[in-house]
Amino acid sequence: MKERMIYISSIFRGFKKFPVCVLLFSFFQFISADGIGQNKITDSIRTKLYETKNEKDKLAYYCKLGWEWYSMNADSAIFYANKGLESATALNNEEELACNYNILGLSYFRKRLYKQSLDYYSQSLALYKESGNKKNAARISMNISDVYLNKDDYKDALQYSLMGLQQAEKDNDSILISSIHRSVSIIYRSMKNYKKAEEHILKSFDYADANDGQAKGKSTLASAYSSYGILLRLMKQYDKSIAITKKSIQLFREQGDEYNAALCIENLAETYFDTKQIKTALNYYGEAMQVFIKLESPVDEGYELNNIAACENELKEYENALVHLGRAANIFIENKTDNYLMETHKLMSATYDLLGNTGKAFDEYKKYITIKDTLENQEQRDKLLQLQTEYETVENEKKIADLNNEKLLQEQRLKQNSIITLIMAAVIGLLIFTGLVLRNRYKLKQKLKFEEIRNKIASDLHDDV
């Protein structure tokens, strides 16, 4: 499970601390270990994909490739997930649709494009709920919780976490329960409620220990150790934090999960940086970066270059810092990760300022401000768009309700008019029938009267004779 904290040193003054968390639950959880192994796996799957003519098999391979790539290269994962969506739509396979929407949510989350991530997660969640797959719906709820956590929306983050926890407890899924308690711990940790955070991380250990003999249990346990290490660092229990973090690195490596092991190495570096052991921190950041290079994860490589530069600034190695920041900037530009690029420019500005080059320091700070304003404006536009969409949705629902009410009234009027018409027709029919009966009775009466007169005349004539 990916979890990242950016440390604010004197060089990073004014930077925002934020956790970057990707929850990988159950079947979402495993990533191939080393870069060479990863490439062999993806090459093997791609070969099978190109060879098969079976559309169902192609769909399965698209999904597998999406899972293999999303933590290493989000853009590659997005490509395969979109191909998977096309295939799943053609085959009318809702389960695979939900799966690929989730991969897209994870991939855009990794790129920190939270609006797109939420959109895809929501579609995945809706499909799982519709199909009755409550277990996977609970997992998607946790992924949505992570997005809100990274948006500092702790209320919604807790809401979705507790939704997932409720379902996991119903299913008695100890692995998922452990992961959710860990997620809730991260939320409370972000709120600086360390007491509640520790309560939940210890619960996470309890449920993970119950499955320690299984691969998923060990991976969940490793994630819990990783989170606890960060929490202990924030609680300034540095020695304990270092010991716990080293345990998480060991567990991830035993599982062959070099990616998450590298993230834990990064966390270890953060602790050494926090305690002013800068050279040790620099070594660990370098070790983490080498793993990310091996795993072909450029954004993570760039992130570590920023951290290395921060260490070099602390060691007054400003020229080396600028070289590493230049590399980081190129990576972030190429991968269109403006959020990280923004922080790179700010750090470059600080570095030039330390060198006494106020002109370049100002230029870099302007770049930082420009990107920052763009991202904030985009966020505001997204919020306005969301509010507008919500408003239009409400208004459309009202219009639909009004139209439905008007339709009901029209139907009632038509029904009433039909009843009145029928009654009138019945009355008219009854009147006509009554008139005909009376007419016939009148004719019969006249006929009888005529017969009576004729008989009387005949009788009189007969008497006269």
Beta strands, then each sheet from edge to edge (+ up, - down):
strand 1: 2-5
strand 2: 19-22
sheet 1: 1+ 2-
end
